[in-house]
């Protein structure tokens, strides 16, 4: 039963977060100055973006809201 839940989380992440990151890398020339770390702690997906000396973290149990927040941030970069 747990594997099925994990599969759903992976699919949600794959469909909502990865396309945003790939689009950003494909369309931005300054993307090389960013470092992105993705991890999951206690069932919550956490994305950390390091831009020069500034660290911005996004976390939300709902990957759709996380994707919206991440997309808004990356558009401003």
PDB file of N, CA, C and O in Angstrom, chain B, residues numbered from 101:
ATOM      1  N   UNK B 101       0.821  -1.186   0.000  1.00  0.00           N
ATOM      2  CA  UNK B 101       0.000   0.000   0.000  1.00  0.00           C
ATOM      3  C   UNK B 101       0.874   1.262   0.000  1.00  0.00           C
ATOM      4  O   UNK B 101       0.560   2.235  -0.687  1.00  0.00           O
ATOM      5  N   UNK B 102       1.945   1.246   0.753  1.00  0.00           N
ATOM      6  CA  UNK B 102       2.824   2.409   0.819  1.00  0.00           C
ATOM      7  C   UNK B 102       3.474   2.699  -0.526  1.00  0.00           C
ATOM      8  O   UNK B 102       3.651   3.863  -0.888  1.00  0.00           O
ATOM      9  N   UNK B 103       3.832   1.662  -1.267  1.00  0.00           N
ATOM     10  CA  UNK B 103       4.454   1.855  -2.571  1.00  0.00           C
ATOM     11  C   UNK B 103       3.533   2.606  -3.509  1.00  0.00           C
ATOM     12  O   UNK B 103       3.992   3.442  -4.287  1.00  0.00           O
ATOM     13  N   UNK B 104       2.241   2.323  -3.451  1.00  0.00           N
ATOM     14  CA  UNK B 104       1.288   3.005  -4.310  1.00  0.00           C
ATOM     15  C   UNK B 104       1.254   4.499  -3.979  1.00  0.00           C
ATOM     16  O   UNK B 104       1.223   5.322  -4.895  1.00  0.00           O
ATOM     17  N   UNK B 105       1.261   4.863  -2.721  1.00  0.00           N
ATOM     18  CA  UNK B 105       1.301   6.259  -2.305  1.00  0.00           C
ATOM     19  C   UNK B 105       2.579   6.948  -2.745  1.00  0.00           C
ATOM     20  O   UNK B 105       2.558   8.107  -3.157  1.00  0.00           O
ATOM     21  N   UNK B 106       3.694   6.231  -2.656  1.00  0.00           N
ATOM     22  CA  UNK B 106       4.962   6.783  -3.098  1.00  0.00           C
ATOM     23  C   UNK B 106       4.941   7.013  -4.601  1.00  0.00           C
ATOM     24  O   UNK B 106       5.462   8.020  -5.082  1.00  0.00           O
ATOM     25  N   UNK B 107       4.339   6.082  -5.353  1.00  0.00           N
ATOM     26  CA  UNK B 107       4.232   6.240  -6.799  1.00  0.00           C
ATOM     27  C   UNK B 107       3.437   7.484  -7.146  1.00  0.00           C
ATOM     28  O   UNK B 107       3.808   8.214  -8.065  1.00  0.00           O
ATOM     29  N   UNK B 108       2.347   7.742  -6.426  1.00  0.00           N
ATOM     30  CA  UNK B 108       1.543   8.936  -6.675  1.00  0.00           C
ATOM     31  C   UNK B 108       2.359  10.196  -6.430  1.00  0.00           C
ATOM     32  O   UNK B 108       2.276  11.143  -7.213  1.00  0.00           O
ATOM     33  N   UNK B 109       3.146  10.227  -5.358  1.00  0.00           N
ATOM     34  CA  UNK B 109       3.983  11.386  -5.065  1.00  0.00           C
ATOM     35  C   UNK B 109       5.017  11.614  -6.164  1.00  0.00           C
ATOM     36  O   UNK B 109       5.264  12.752  -6.563  1.00  0.00           O
ATOM     37  N   UNK B 110       5.610  10.548  -6.643  1.00  0.00           N
ATOM     38  CA  UNK B 110       6.605  10.653  -7.708  1.00  0.00           C
ATOM     39  C   UNK B 110       5.953  11.182  -8.977  1.00  0.00           C
ATOM     40  O   UNK B 110       6.522  12.040  -9.652  1.00  0.00           O
ATOM     41  N   UNK B 111       4.778  10.688  -9.309  1.00  0.00           N
ATOM     42  CA  UNK B 111       4.081  11.142 -10.507  1.00  0.00           C
ATOM     43  C   UNK B 111       3.687  12.606 -10.387  1.00  0.00           C
ATOM     44  O   UNK B 111       3.849  13.366 -11.341  1.00  0.00           O
ATOM     45  N   UNK B 112       3.175  13.015  -9.234  1.00  0.00           N
ATOM     46  CA  UNK B 112       2.822  14.422  -9.025  1.00  0.00           C
ATOM     47  C   UNK B 112       4.053  15.305  -9.197  1.00  0.00           C
ATOM     48  O   UNK B 112       3.994  16.337  -9.864  1.00  0.00           O
ATOM     49  N   UNK B 113       5.155  14.901  -8.600  1.00  0.00           N
ATOM     50  CA  UNK B 113       6.398  15.658  -8.700  1.00  0.00           C
ATOM     51  C   UNK B 113       6.863  15.732 -10.149  1.00  0.00           C
ATOM     52  O   UNK B 113       7.240  16.799 -10.634  1.00  0.00           O
ATOM     53  N   UNK B 114       6.833  14.598 -10.831  1.00  0.00           N
ATOM     54  CA  UNK B 114       7.290  14.538 -12.215  1.00  0.00           C
ATOM     55  C   UNK B 114       6.440  15.415 -13.128  1.00  0.00           C
ATOM     56  O   UNK B 114       6.962  16.061 -14.036  1.00  0.00           O
ATOM     57  N   UNK B 115       5.151  15.436 -12.891  1.00  0.00           N
ATOM     58  CA  UNK B 115       4.255  16.209 -13.757  1.00  0.00           C
ATOM     59  C   UNK B 115       4.243  17.697 -13.424  1.00  0.00           C
ATOM     60  O   UNK B 115       4.011  18.516 -14.313  1.00  0.00           O
ATOM     61  N   UNK B 116       4.485  18.067 -12.173  1.00  0.00           N
ATOM     62  CA  UNK B 116       4.332  19.476 -11.798  1.00  0.00           C
ATOM     63  C   UNK B 116       5.636  20.233 -11.602  1.00  0.00           C
ATOM     64  O   UNK B 116       5.722  21.397 -11.994  1.00  0.00           O
ATOM     65  N   UNK B 117       6.640  19.627 -11.017  1.00  0.00           N
ATOM     66  CA  UNK B 117       7.868  20.346 -10.665  1.00  0.00           C
ATOM     67  C   UNK B 117       8.939  20.253 -11.753  1.00  0.00           C
ATOM     68  O   UNK B 117       9.514  21.272 -12.135  1.00  0.00           O
ATOM     69  N   UNK B 118       9.211  19.069 -12.247  1.00  0.00           N
ATOM     70  CA  UNK B 118      10.287  18.904 -13.226  1.00  0.00           C
ATOM     71  C   UNK B 118      10.109  19.746 -14.489  1.00  0.00           C
ATOM     72  O   UNK B 118      11.088  20.336 -14.948  1.00  0.00           O
ATOM     73  N   UNK B 119       8.911  19.834 -15.074  1.00  0.00           N
ATOM     74  CA  UNK B 119       8.773  20.684 -16.270  1.00  0.00           C
ATOM     75  C   UNK B 119       9.120  22.149 -16.016  1.00  0.00           C
ATOM     76  O   UNK B 119       9.668  22.816 -16.893  1.00  0.00           O
ATOM     77  N   UNK B 120       8.808  22.651 -14.833  1.00  0.00           N
ATOM     78  CA  UNK B 120       9.140  24.042 -14.497  1.00  0.00           C
ATOM     79  C   UNK B 120      10.653  24.228 -14.456  1.00  0.00           C
ATOM     80  O   UNK B 120      11.179  25.203 -14.993  1.00  0.00           O
ATOM     81  N   UNK B 121      11.351  23.292 -13.817  1.00  0.00           N
ATOM     82  CA  UNK B 121      12.808  23.396 -13.718  1.00  0.00           C
ATOM     83  C   UNK B 121      13.472  23.267 -15.080  1.00  0.00           C
ATOM     84  O   UNK B 121      14.395  24.022 -15.386  1.00  0.00           O
ATOM     85  N   UNK B 122      13.024  22.329 -15.903  1.00  0.00           N
ATOM     86  CA  UNK B 122      13.612  22.151 -17.236  1.00  0.00           C
ATOM     87  C   UNK B 122      13.359  23.379 -18.114  1.00  0.00           C
ATOM     88  O   UNK B 122      14.251  23.818 -18.840  1.00  0.00           O
ATOM     89  N   UNK B 123      12.161  23.926 -18.048  1.00  0.00           N
ATOM     90  CA  UNK B 123      11.850  25.116 -18.834  1.00  0.00           C
ATOM     91  C   UNK B 123      12.750  26.274 -18.416  1.00  0.00           C
ATOM     92  O   UNK B 123      13.248  27.015 -19.264  1.00  0.00           O
ATOM     93  N   UNK B 124      12.956  26.428 -17.128  1.00  0.00           N
ATOM     94  CA  UNK B 124      13.833  27.491 -16.640  1.00  0.00           C
ATOM     95  C   UNK B 124      15.251  27.307 -17.169  1.00  0.00           C
ATOM     96  O   UNK B 124      15.864  28.260 -17.651  1.00  0.00           O
ATOM     97  N   UNK B 125      15.771  26.096 -17.084  1.00  0.00           N
ATOM     98  CA  UNK B 125      17.134  25.834 -17.557  1.00  0.00           C
ATOM     99  C   UNK B 125      17.260  26.022 -19.064  1.00  0.00           C
ATOM    100  O   UNK B 125      18.300  26.470 -19.548  1.00  0.00           O
ATOM    101  N   UNK B 126      16.215  25.684 -19.806  1.00  0.00           N
ATOM    102  CA  UNK B 126      16.250  25.817 -21.264  1.00  0.00           C
ATOM    103  C   UNK B 126      16.165  27.263 -21.739  1.00  0.00           C
ATOM    104  O   UNK B 126      16.701  27.597 -22.796  1.00  0.00           O
ATOM    105  N   UNK B 127      15.505  28.116 -20.982  1.00  0.00           N
ATOM    106  CA  UNK B 127      15.234  29.469 -21.469  1.00  0.00           C
ATOM    107  C   UNK B 127      16.086  30.554 -20.820  1.00  0.00           C
ATOM    108  O   UNK B 127      16.057  31.694 -21.285  1.00  0.00           O
ATOM    109  N   UNK B 128      16.827  30.258 -19.790  1.00  0.00           N
ATOM    110  CA  UNK B 128      17.606  31.285 -19.093  1.00  0.00           C
ATOM    111  C   UNK B 128      19.095  31.091 -19.328  1.00  0.00           C
ATOM    112  O   UNK B 128      19.624  29.988 -19.197  1.00  0.00           O
ATOM    113  N   UNK B 129      19.749  32.169 -19.672  1.00  0.00           N
ATOM    114  CA  UNK B 129      21.202  32.110 -19.859  1.00  0.00           C
ATOM    115  C   UNK B 129      21.940  32.152 -18.526  1.00  0.00           C
ATOM    116  O   UNK B 129      23.046  31.625 -18.412  1.00  0.00           O
ATOM    117  N   UNK B 130      21.333  32.777 -17.519  1.00  0.00           N
ATOM    118  CA  UNK B 130      21.999  32.898 -16.224  1.00  0.00           C
ATOM    119  C   UNK B 130      21.695  31.726 -15.299  1.00  0.00           C
ATOM    120  O   UNK B 130      21.963  31.804 -14.100  1.00  0.00           O
ATOM    121  N   UNK B 131      21.147  30.655 -15.829  1.00  0.00           N
ATOM    122  CA  UNK B 131      20.784  29.505 -14.999  1.00  0.00           C
ATOM    123  C   UNK B 131      22.007  28.823 -14.389  1.00  0.00           C
ATOM    124  O   UNK B 131      21.884  28.080 -13.415  1.00  0.00           O
ATOM    125  N   UNK B 132      23.169  29.070 -14.954  1.00  0.00           N
ATOM    126  CA  UNK B 132      24.372  28.425 -14.431  1.00  0.00           C
ATOM    127  C   UNK B 132      24.772  28.973 -13.071  1.00  0.00           C
ATOM    128  O   UNK B 132      25.570  28.355 -12.365  1.00  0.00           O
ATOM    129  N   UNK B 133      24.228  30.121 -12.696  1.00  0.00           N
ATOM    130  CA  UNK B 133      24.570  30.703 -11.398  1.00  0.00           C
ATOM    131  C   UNK B 133      23.685  30.169 -10.276  1.00  0.00           C
ATOM    132  O   UNK B 133      23.851  30.564  -9.123  1.00  0.00           O
ATOM    133  N   UNK B 134      22.750  29.278 -10.596  1.00  0.00           N
ATOM    134  CA  UNK B 134      21.842  28.721  -9.601  1.00  0.00           C
ATOM    135  C   UNK B 134      22.205  27.284  -9.274  1.00  0.00           C
ATOM    136  O   UNK B 134      22.689  26.530 -10.118  1.00  0.00           O
ATOM    137  N   UNK B 135      21.958  26.933  -8.027  1.00  0.00           N
ATOM    138  CA  UNK B 135      22.069  25.546  -7.607  1.00  0.00           C
ATOM    139  C   UNK B 135      20.717  25.156  -7.018  1.00  0.00           C
ATOM    140  O   UNK B 135      20.166  25.886  -6.194  1.00  0.00           O
ATOM    141  N   UNK B 136      20.185  24.016  -7.433  1.00  0.00           N
ATOM    142  CA  UNK B 136      18.872  23.581  -6.971  1.00  0.00           C
ATOM    143  C   UNK B 136      19.013  22.240  -6.274  1.00  0.00           C
ATOM    144  O   UNK B 136      19.579  21.297  -6.826  1.00  0.00           O
ATOM    145  N   UNK B 137      18.490  22.164  -5.048  1.00  0.00           N
ATOM    146  CA  UNK B 137      18.504  20.931  -4.277  1.00  0.00           C
ATOM    147  C   UNK B 137      17.056  20.524  -4.008  1.00  0.00           C
ATOM    148  O   UNK B 137      16.244  21.344  -3.579  1.00  0.00           O
ATOM    149  N   UNK B 138      16.743  19.267  -4.258  1.00  0.00           N
ATOM    150  CA  UNK B 138      15.391  18.758  -4.057  1.00  0.00           C
ATOM    151  C   UNK B 138      15.466  17.576  -3.105  1.00  0.00           C
ATOM    152  O   UNK B 138      16.236  16.639  -3.322  1.00  0.00           O
ATOM    153  N   UNK B 139      14.654  17.626  -2.042  1.00  0.00           N
ATOM    154  CA  UNK B 139      14.623  16.508  -1.105  1.00  0.00           C
ATOM    155  C   UNK B 139      13.223  16.379  -0.514  1.00  0.00           C
ATOM    156  O   UNK B 139      12.383  17.265  -0.670  1.00  0.00           O
ATOM    157  N   UNK B 140      12.994  15.291   0.148  1.00  0.00           N
ATOM    158  CA  UNK B 140      11.709  15.058   0.794  1.00  0.00           C
ATOM    159  C   UNK B 140      11.981  14.690   2.245  1.00  0.00           C
ATOM    160  O   UNK B 140      12.714  13.744   2.532  1.00  0.00           O
ATOM    161  N   UNK B 141      11.379  15.453   3.157  1.00  0.00           N
ATOM    162  CA  UNK B 141      11.548  15.210   4.582  1.00  0.00           C
ATOM    163  C   UNK B 141      10.167  15.107   5.206  1.00  0.00           C
ATOM    164  O   UNK B 141       9.339  16.005   5.054  1.00  0.00           O
ATOM    165  N   UNK B 142       9.924  14.015   5.904  1.00  0.00           N
ATOM    166  CA  UNK B 142       8.635  13.773   6.563  1.00  0.00           C
ATOM    167  C   UNK B 142       7.448  13.956   5.621  1.00  0.00           C
ATOM    168  O   UNK B 142       6.432  14.541   5.995  1.00  0.00           O
ATOM    169  N   UNK B 143       7.586  13.453   4.407  1.00  0.00           N
ATOM    170  CA  UNK B 143       6.492  13.499   3.442  1.00  0.00           C
ATOM    171  C   UNK B 143       6.298  14.848   2.782  1.00  0.00           C
ATOM    172  O   UNK B 143       5.338  15.036   2.035  1.00  0.00           O
ATOM    173  N   UNK B 144       7.188  15.792   3.041  1.00  0.00           N
ATOM    174  CA  UNK B 144       7.060  17.131   2.472  1.00  0.00           C
ATOM    175  C   UNK B 144       8.223  17.382   1.516  1.00  0.00           C
ATOM    176  O   UNK B 144       9.388  17.242   1.888  1.00  0.00           O
ATOM    177  N   UNK B 145       7.892  17.751   0.289  1.00  0.00           N
ATOM    178  CA  UNK B 145       8.892  18.046  -0.723  1.00  0.00           C
ATOM    179  C   UNK B 145       9.485  19.424  -0.449  1.00  0.00           C
ATOM    180  O   UNK B 145       8.752  20.393  -0.254  1.00  0.00           O
ATOM    181  N   UNK B 146      10.814  19.506  -0.435  1.00  0.00           N
ATOM    182  CA  UNK B 146      11.505  20.765  -0.179  1.00  0.00           C
ATOM    183  C   UNK B 146      12.457  21.040  -1.329  1.00  0.00           C
ATOM    184  O   UNK B 146      13.294  20.205  -1.674  1.00  0.00           O
ATOM    185  N   UNK B 147      12.321  22.219  -1.918  1.00  0.00           N
ATOM    186  CA  UNK B 147      13.210  22.645  -2.992  1.00  0.00           C
ATOM    187  C   UNK B 147      13.984  23.855  -2.487  1.00  0.00           C
ATOM    188  O   UNK B 147      13.393  24.856  -2.081  1.00  0.00           O
ATOM    189  N   UNK B 148      15.298  23.757  -2.516  1.00  0.00           N
ATOM    190  CA  UNK B 148      16.166  24.862  -2.105  1.00  0.00           C
ATOM    191  C   UNK B 148      16.885  25.379  -3.339  1.00  0.00           C
ATOM    192  O   UNK B 148      17.464  24.607  -4.103  1.00  0.00           O
ATOM    193  N   UNK B 149      16.844  26.690  -3.527  1.00  0.00           N
ATOM    194  CA  UNK B 149      17.535  27.321  -4.651  1.00  0.00           C
ATOM    195  C   UNK B 149      18.587  28.250  -4.077  1.00  0.00           C
ATOM    196  O   UNK B 149      18.286  29.140  -3.281  1.00  0.00           O
ATOM    197  N   UNK B 150      19.825  28.029  -4.493  1.00  0.00           N
ATOM    198  CA  UNK B 150      20.929  28.860  -4.048  1.00  0.00           C
ATOM    199  C   UNK B 150      21.335  29.737  -5.223  1.00  0.00           C
ATOM    200  O   UNK B 150      21.797  29.247  -6.253  1.00  0.00           O
ATOM    201  N   UNK B 151      21.156  31.036  -5.051  1.00  0.00           N
ATOM    202  CA  UNK B 151      21.471  32.005  -6.090  1.00  0.00           C
ATOM    203  C   UNK B 151      22.542  32.928  -5.524  1.00  0.00           C
ATOM    204  O   UNK B 151      22.253  33.828  -4.736  1.00  0.00           O
ATOM    205  N   UNK B 152      23.771  32.692  -5.935  1.00  0.00           N
ATOM    206  CA  UNK B 152      24.938  33.367  -5.389  1.00  0.00           C
ATOM    207  C   UNK B 152      25.006  33.101  -3.896  1.00  0.00           C
ATOM    208  O   UNK B 152      25.331  31.978  -3.512  1.00  0.00           O
ATOM    209  N   UNK B 153      24.722  34.059  -3.036  1.00  0.00           N
ATOM    210  CA  UNK B 153      24.824  33.831  -1.592  1.00  0.00           C
ATOM    211  C   UNK B 153      23.466  33.749  -0.917  1.00  0.00           C
ATOM    212  O   UNK B 153      23.398  33.653   0.308  1.00  0.00           O
ATOM    213  N   UNK B 154      22.390  33.784  -1.677  1.00  0.00           N
ATOM    214  CA  UNK B 154      21.036  33.777  -1.123  1.00  0.00           C
ATOM    215  C   UNK B 154      20.399  32.396  -1.299  1.00  0.00           C
ATOM    216  O   UNK B 154      20.449  31.822  -2.387  1.00  0.00           O
ATOM    217  N   UNK B 155      19.810  31.871  -0.242  1.00  0.00           N
ATOM    218  CA  UNK B 155      19.124  30.583  -0.287  1.00  0.00           C
ATOM    219  C   UNK B 155      17.630  30.826  -0.125  1.00  0.00           C
ATOM    220  O   UNK B 155      17.198  31.487   0.819  1.00  0.00           O
ATOM    221  N   UNK B 156      16.848  30.289  -1.053  1.00  0.00           N
ATOM    222  CA  UNK B 156      15.391  30.376  -0.994  1.00  0.00           C
ATOM    223  C   UNK B 156      14.848  28.962  -0.944  1.00  0.00           C
ATOM    224  O   UNK B 156      15.222  28.126  -1.767  1.00  0.00           O
ATOM    225  N   UNK B 157      13.966  28.681   0.014  1.00  0.00           N
ATOM    226  CA  UNK B 157      13.402  27.340   0.155  1.00  0.00           C
ATOM    227  C   UNK B 157      11.900  27.379  -0.101  1.00  0.00           C
ATOM    228  O   UNK B 157      11.189  28.289   0.326  1.00  0.00           O
ATOM    229  N   UNK B 158      11.455  26.362  -0.808  1.00  0.00           N
ATOM    230  CA  UNK B 158      10.035  26.181  -1.066  1.00  0.00           C
ATOM    231  C   UNK B 158       9.641  24.843  -0.491  1.00  0.00           C
ATOM    232  O   UNK B 158      10.298  23.833  -0.740  1.00  0.00           O
ATOM    233  N   UNK B 159       8.577  24.833   0.274  1.00  0.00           N
ATOM    234  CA  UNK B 159       8.070  23.565   0.773  1.00  0.00           C
ATOM    235  C   UNK B 159       6.561  23.671   0.915  1.00  0.00           C
ATOM    236  O   UNK B 159       6.017  24.695   1.328  1.00  0.00           O
ATOM    237  N   UNK B 160       5.915  22.589   0.563  1.00  0.00           N
ATOM    238  CA  UNK B 160       4.473  22.537   0.644  1.00  0.00           C
ATOM    239  C   UNK B 160       4.075  21.089   0.425  1.00  0.00           C
ATOM    240  O   UNK B 160       4.618  20.429  -0.461  1.00  0.00           O
ATOM    241  N   UNK B 161       3.149  20.591   1.206  1.00  0.00           N
ATOM    242  CA  UNK B 161       2.721  19.199   1.044  1.00  0.00           C
ATOM    243  C   UNK B 161       1.932  19.011  -0.231  1.00  0.00           C
ATOM    244  O   UNK B 161       1.836  17.895  -0.741  1.00  0.00           O
ATOM    245  N   UNK B 162       1.363  20.090  -0.757  1.00  0.00           N
ATOM    246  CA  UNK B 162       0.637  20.013  -2.023  1.00  0.00           C
ATOM    247  C   UNK B 162       1.574  20.446  -3.141  1.00  0.00           C
ATOM    248  O   UNK B 162       1.979  21.608  -3.195  1.00  0.00           O
ATOM    249  N   UNK B 163       1.919  19.527  -4.029  1.00  0.00           N
ATOM    250  CA  UNK B 163       2.895  19.859  -5.055  1.00  0.00           C
ATOM    251  C   UNK B 163       2.376  20.874  -6.063  1.00  0.00           C
ATOM    252  O   UNK B 163       3.179  21.536  -6.720  1.00  0.00           O
ATOM    253  N   UNK B 164       1.062  21.020  -6.209  1.00  0.00           N
ATOM    254  CA  UNK B 164       0.531  22.016  -7.138  1.00  0.00           C
ATOM    255  C   UNK B 164       0.843  23.424  -6.619  1.00  0.00           C
ATOM    256  O   UNK B 164       1.275  24.280  -7.391  1.00  0.00           O
ATOM    257  N   UNK B 165       0.633  23.671  -5.344  1.00  0.00           N
ATOM    258  CA  UNK B 165       0.949  24.986  -4.770  1.00  0.00           C
ATOM    259  C   UNK B 165       2.452  25.220  -4.773  1.00  0.00           C
ATOM    260  O   UNK B 165       2.903  26.337  -5.022  1.00  0.00           O
ATOM    261  N   UNK B 166       3.220  24.192  -4.501  1.00  0.00           N
ATOM    262  CA  UNK B 166       4.675  24.299  -4.545  1.00  0.00           C
ATOM    263  C   UNK B 166       5.115  24.683  -5.953  1.00  0.00           C
ATOM    264  O   UNK B 166       5.982  25.542  -6.115  1.00  0.00           O
ATOM    265  N   UNK B 167       4.535  24.066  -6.961  1.00  0.00           N
ATOM    266  CA  UNK B 167       4.872  24.366  -8.348  1.00  0.00           C
ATOM    267  C   UNK B 167       4.546  25.821  -8.684  1.00  0.00           C
ATOM    268  O   UNK B 167       5.328  26.485  -9.365  1.00  0.00           O
ATOM    269  N   UNK B 168       3.409  26.320  -8.218  1.00  0.00           N
ATOM    270  CA  UNK B 168       3.041  27.720  -8.479  1.00  0.00           C
ATOM    271  C   UNK B 168       4.047  28.671  -7.840  1.00  0.00           C
ATOM    272  O   UNK B 168       4.496  29.623  -8.477  1.00  0.00           O
ATOM    273  N   UNK B 169       4.399  28.415  -6.587  1.00  0.00           N
ATOM    274  CA  UNK B 169       5.363  29.270  -5.886  1.00  0.00           C
ATOM    275  C   UNK B 169       6.731  29.238  -6.563  1.00  0.00           C
ATOM    276  O   UNK B 169       7.376  30.274  -6.722  1.00  0.00           O
ATOM    277  N   UNK B 170       7.165  28.057  -6.954  1.00  0.00           N
ATOM    278  CA  UNK B 170       8.453  27.894  -7.612  1.00  0.00           C
ATOM    279  C   UNK B 170       8.460  28.619  -8.958  1.00  0.00           C
ATOM    280  O   UNK B 170       9.422  29.311  -9.290  1.00  0.00           O
ATOM    281  N   UNK B 171       7.402  28.459  -9.718  1.00  0.00           N
ATOM    282  CA  UNK B 171       7.302  29.099 -11.025  1.00  0.00           C
ATOM    283  C   UNK B 171       7.353  30.620 -10.896  1.00  0.00           C
ATOM    284  O   UNK B 171       8.035  31.281 -11.679  1.00  0.00           O
ATOM    285  N   UNK B 172       6.652  31.172  -9.933  1.00  0.00           N
ATOM    286  CA  UNK B 172       6.649  32.618  -9.705  1.00  0.00           C
ATOM    287  C   UNK B 172       8.063  33.106  -9.367  1.00  0.00           C
ATOM    288  O   UNK B 172       8.509  34.135  -9.875  1.00  0.00           O
ATOM    289  N   UNK B 173       8.751  32.369  -8.519  1.00  0.00           N
ATOM    290  CA  UNK B 173      10.109  32.749  -8.144  1.00  0.00           C
ATOM    291  C   UNK B 173      11.049  32.708  -9.342  1.00  0.00           C
ATOM    292  O   UNK B 173      11.815  33.645  -9.564  1.00  0.00           O
ATOM    293  N   UNK B 174      10.996  31.629 -10.111  1.00  0.00           N
ATOM    294  CA  UNK B 174      11.910  31.483 -11.247  1.00  0.00           C
ATOM    295  C   UNK B 174      11.641  32.510 -12.339  1.00  0.00           C
ATOM    296  O   UNK B 174      12.567  32.908 -13.046  1.00  0.00           O
ATOM    297  N   UNK B 175      10.414  32.941 -12.490  1.00  0.00           N
ATOM    298  CA  UNK B 175      10.113  33.989 -13.463  1.00  0.00           C
ATOM    299  C   UNK B 175      10.766  35.303 -13.079  1.00  0.00           C
ATOM    300  O   UNK B 175      11.074  36.117 -13.950  1.00  0.00           O
ATOM    301  N   UNK B 176      10.979  35.522 -11.801  1.00  0.00           N
ATOM    302  CA  UNK B 176      11.589  36.767 -11.346  1.00  0.00           C
ATOM    303  C   UNK B 176      13.129  36.733 -11.434  1.00  0.00           C
ATOM    304  O   UNK B 176      13.778  37.770 -11.301  1.00  0.00           O
ATOM    305  N   UNK B 177      13.692  35.575 -11.652  1.00  0.00           N
ATOM    306  CA  UNK B 177      15.160  35.461 -11.747  1.00  0.00           C
ATOM    307  C   UNK B 177      15.681  35.959 -13.091  1.00  0.00           C
ATOM    308  O   UNK B 177      16.887  35.933 -13.334  1.00  0.00           O
TER     309      UNK B 177
END
